[in-house]
Amino acid sequence: MNTRAFTLIALLLLAGCGEGTSPGTDESSTRFPDEITAINELPSVFEEGLTPEQKADLLKKIMPMADDGLSPEERFLKLRQDAEAGDAEAQTALGFLFYSGEAISRDATGKIMDYDLESAAGWFHRAAEQGHAGAQFNLGLMYAEGHGVPQDPAKAVEWFTKAAEQGNVDAQNNLGVMYLVGEGVPKDMNKAIEWFEKAAKQGNEEAKENLKAIRAAGN
């Protein structure tokens, strides 16, 4: 659940962690469609624009235990146990399940919730504090969008930076956008280009397009 990125043009977000639109968009417009997704499948909203190879890679990243031979119930229980024991990878995967709605939660009245963004943010935070780059990236997205936590561009930059410094390519691209538009940090074209170049060197297509747009504008 760690491959989602801002693009420079229109500040959009691509497939990955918590799907949505640009920061500041009303949350009601970014909720997932109602659908039942098997434990070893991606929700359809995550698959848009991805090749079969990219889908397989994304599934491995966000659901590392999807091919372990366990039933969905057994897998979730084991994942929860591992997460509660402090395993950062399990915490990140569990956060994704709560974000996507595959893990069922109930509100204070006992009503089943479609998505539990607060629980997702909580599990991402536990893993992020342990230095898990994917969780740091995911938490940055949640702060950027105000999903499960108060919208806070500065905190988004903080977590994107931690992930980007560990080589997370999507965090590098997102950080470039934040510096470019001055979200959570003062505008800094040089830093934006620096982070776009780091992401582009790792093959990130969004970063490459962002660099092209900057150069086309004469910067």
VEXKE-109480 format. One record per residue (C-alpha): residue number from 1; residue in one letter; x, y, z. Coordinates in Angstrom, 1 decimal, m for minus. Each point is the difference from the previous one (the first is absolute). Example, Ala and Ser with C-alpha at 12.3 -4.5 7.8 and 13.67 -1.06 7.14 Angstrom:
// residues 2
  num  residu      c1      c2      c3
    1       a    12.3    m4.5     7.8
    2       s     1.4     3.4    m0.7
// end
This chain:
// residues 219
  num  residu      c1      c2      c3
    1       m     0.0     0.0     0.0
    2       n     2.7     2.3    m0.7
    3       t    m0.1     1.0    m3.7
    4       r    m2.0     3.1    m0.4
    5       a     1.4     3.3    m1.2
    6       f    m0.8     3.6    m0.7
    7       t     0.5     1.2    m3.5
    8       l     1.0     3.5    m0.8
    9       i    m2.8     0.8    m2.4
   10       a    m3.3     0.4     1.9
   11       l     1.7    m1.5     3.2
   12       l    m1.7    m3.3    m0.5
   13       l     0.5    m3.2     1.9
   14       l     0.7    m3.3    m1.7
   15       a    m0.6    m3.6     0.9
   16       g     1.1    m1.2     3.5
   17       c    m0.6     0.6     3.6
   18       g    m3.1     2.0     0.6
   19       e    m1.7     0.9    m3.3
   20       g    m1.4     3.5    m0.3
   21       t     0.4     3.3    m1.6
   22       s     2.3     2.9     0.7
   23       p     0.4     1.3     3.5
   24       g    m2.8     2.2     1.2
   25       t    m2.7    m1.9    m1.9
   26       d    m3.1    m0.8     2.0
   27       e     0.5    m3.5     1.4
   28       s    m3.5    m1.1    m1.0
   29       s     1.0     0.2    m3.6
   30       t     3.0    m2.3     0.5
   31       r    m1.5    m3.0     1.7
   32       f     0.4    m3.3    m1.6
   33       p    m2.8    m1.5    m2.0
   34       d    m2.0    m2.8     1.7
   35       e     1.4    m3.3    m1.2
   36       i     1.1    m3.4     1.4
   37       t     3.6    m0.7    m0.7
   38       a     1.7    m3.3     0.7
   39       i     2.9     0.0     2.4
   40       n     2.4    m0.8    m2.9
   41       e    m1.4     2.7    m2.3
   42       l     0.3     3.7    m0.3
   43       p    m3.0     2.2     0.3
   44       s    m0.9     1.2    m3.5
   45       v     0.8     3.6     0.9
   46       f     3.6    m0.9     0.6
   47       e     0.4    m1.8    m3.4
   48       e    m0.9     2.9    m2.3
   49       g     2.8     0.7    m2.5
   50       l     2.2    m2.8     1.3
   51       t     1.5    m2.8    m2.2
   52       p    m0.4    m3.6     1.2
   53       e     3.6     0.1     1.1
   54       q    m0.5     3.2     2.0
   55       k    m3.1    m1.4     1.6
   56       a     1.9    m3.2     1.1
   57       d     2.8     2.1     1.4
   58       l    m2.4     2.3     1.9
   59       l    m1.9    m3.0     1.4
   60       k     3.3    m1.4     1.4
   61       k     0.8     3.3     1.6
   62       i    m3.3     0.7     1.7
   63       m    m0.9    m3.6     0.8
   64       p     3.3    m1.9     0.5
   65       m    m1.8    m2.9     1.6
   66       a    m2.6    m0.5    m2.8
   67       d     1.6    m3.2    m1.3
   68       d     0.6    m1.8     3.3
   69       g    m2.7    m2.6    m0.4
   70       l    m2.1     1.2     3.0
   71       s    m3.8     0.6    m0.1
   72       p    m0.9     3.7     0.0
   73       e    m1.1    m0.3     3.7
   74       e     3.2    m1.7     1.0
   75       r     2.1     2.5    m1.9
   76       f    m1.7     3.0     1.6
   77       l     0.4    m1.4     3.5
   78       k     3.7    m0.8    m0.6
   79       l     0.5     3.5    m1.5
   80       r    m1.7     1.6     3.0
   81       q     2.1    m2.1     2.4
   82       d     3.2     0.9    m1.8
   83       a    m1.0     3.7    m0.1
   84       e    m0.8     0.0     3.7
   85       a     3.3    m1.6     0.7
   86       g     1.8     2.9    m1.6
   87       d     0.7    m1.3    m3.5
   88       a     0.2     3.1    m2.2
   89       e    m0.8    m1.8    m3.3
   90       a    m3.1    m1.6     1.6
   91       q    m1.0     3.4     1.4
   92       t     0.3     1.6    m3.4
   93       a    m2.0    m2.8    m1.7
   94       l    m2.7     0.2     2.7
   95       g    m0.2     3.8    m0.5
   96       f    m0.7    m0.6    m3.6
   97       l    m2.8    m2.4     0.8
   98       f    m1.7     2.5     2.2
   99       y     0.5     2.7    m2.6
  100       s    m1.4    m2.1    m2.8
  101       g    m3.0    m1.3     2.0
  102       e     1.2    m3.6    m0.2
  103       a     0.3     0.0     3.8
  104       i    m3.4     0.5     1.7
  105       s    m0.4     2.6     2.7
  106       r    m2.9     1.2     2.0
  107       d    m0.7     3.5     1.3
  108       a    m1.1     0.9     3.5
  109       t    m3.6    m1.0    m0.7
  110       g     1.1    m3.4    m1.3
  111       k    m0.7     0.9    m3.7
  112       i     2.3    m1.6    m2.5
  113       m     2.3     2.6    m1.6
  114       d     0.9    m0.1    m3.7
  115       y     3.5     1.2     0.7
  116       d     1.9     0.7     3.2
  117       l     2.4     2.7    m0.8
  118       e     0.9     0.8     3.6
  119       s     1.1    m3.6     0.6
  120       a     1.9     0.0    m3.3
  121       a     1.8     3.1     1.1
  122       g     0.8    m1.5     3.4
  123       w     1.5    m3.1    m1.4
  124       f     2.0     2.0    m2.6
  125       h     1.3     2.2     2.8
  126       r     1.2    m3.0     2.0
  127       a     1.9    m1.3    m2.9
  128       a     1.3     3.4    m1.1
  129       e     1.4     0.7     3.5
  130       q     2.0    m3.2    m0.5
  131       g     1.5     1.4    m3.2
  132       h    m2.1    m1.9    m2.5
  133       a     0.3     2.1    m3.2
  134       g    m3.3    m1.3    m1.5
  135       a    m1.9     0.9     3.1
  136       q     1.7     3.4     0.2
  137       f    m1.1     0.6    m3.6
  138       n    m3.6    m1.1     0.7
  139       l    m0.2     2.1     3.1
  140       g     1.2     3.0    m2.0
  141       l    m2.8    m0.6    m2.5
  142       m    m2.6     0.0     2.8
  143       y     1.3     3.2     1.4
  144       a     0.1     1.6    m3.5
  145       e    m3.6    m1.0    m0.6
  146       g    m1.4     0.2     3.5
  147       h    m1.1    m3.6     0.1
  148       g    m0.2    m1.4     3.5
  149       v     2.1     2.8     1.3
  150       p    m0.4     3.8    m0.1
  151       q     1.3     1.3    m3.4
  152       d     3.5     1.3     0.7
  153       p     2.3     0.7    m3.0
  154       a     3.0     0.6     2.3
  155       k    m0.4    m3.5     1.6
  156       a    m0.5    m1.4    m3.5
  157       v     3.4     1.5    m1.0
  158       e     1.6    m1.4     3.2
  159       w    m1.1    m3.6    m0.8
  160       f     0.7     0.3    m3.7
  161       t     3.5     1.1     0.8
  162       k     0.6    m2.9     2.4
  163       a    m1.1    m2.4    m2.7
  164       a     1.7     1.8    m2.8
  165       e     3.3     0.0     1.8
  166       q    m0.3    m3.8     0.2
  167       g    m0.4    m0.1    m3.8
  168       n    m3.8    m0.3    m0.3
  169       v    m0.4     1.2    m3.5
  170       d    m3.6     1.1     0.3
  171       a     0.8     2.0     3.1
  172       q     2.8     1.7    m1.9
  173       n    m2.3     1.0    m2.8
  174       n    m2.7     1.2     2.5
  175       l     2.6     2.0     1.9
  176       g     1.0     1.6    m3.3
  177       v    m3.5     1.1    m0.5
  178       m    m0.3     1.4     3.5
  179       y     3.1     2.1    m0.5
  180       l    m1.2     1.1    m3.5
  181       v    m3.4     1.3     1.1
  182       g     1.0     1.0     3.6
  183       e    m2.3    m2.4     1.8
  184       g     1.3    m0.5     3.6
  185       v     3.3     1.6    m0.9
  186       p     1.1     3.2    m1.7
  187       k     0.2    m0.2    m3.8
  188       d     3.4    m1.2    m1.0
  189       m     0.5    m0.8    m3.7
  190       n     3.5    m1.4     0.6
  191       k    m1.1    m2.4     2.6
  192       a    m3.0    m1.0    m2.1
  193       i     2.3    m0.8    m2.9
  194       e     2.4    m1.9     2.3
  195       w    m2.7    m2.3     1.2
  196       f    m1.6    m0.5    m3.5
  197       e     3.5    m0.9    m1.3
  198       k     0.5    m2.6     2.8
  199       a    m3.4    m1.5    m0.8
  200       a     0.6     0.1    m3.8
  201       k     3.3    m1.8     0.4
  202       q    m2.0    m2.9     1.6
  203       g    m2.3    m0.1    m3.0
  204       n    m3.0     2.0     1.4
  205       e    m2.0     1.1    m3.0
  206       e    m1.8     2.8     1.9
  207       a     3.3     1.5     1.0
  208       k     1.2    m0.1    m3.5
  209       e    m3.1     1.7    m1.2
  210       n     0.3     2.6     2.7
  211       l     3.6     0.8    m1.1
  212       k    m1.1     0.3    m3.6
  213       a    m2.7     2.5     1.1
  214       i     2.5     2.0     2.0
  215       r     2.5     0.1    m2.9
  216       a    m2.7     0.9    m2.5
  217       a    m0.8     3.0     2.2
  218       g     3.6     1.1    m0.2
  219       n     1.1    m1.0     3.5
// end
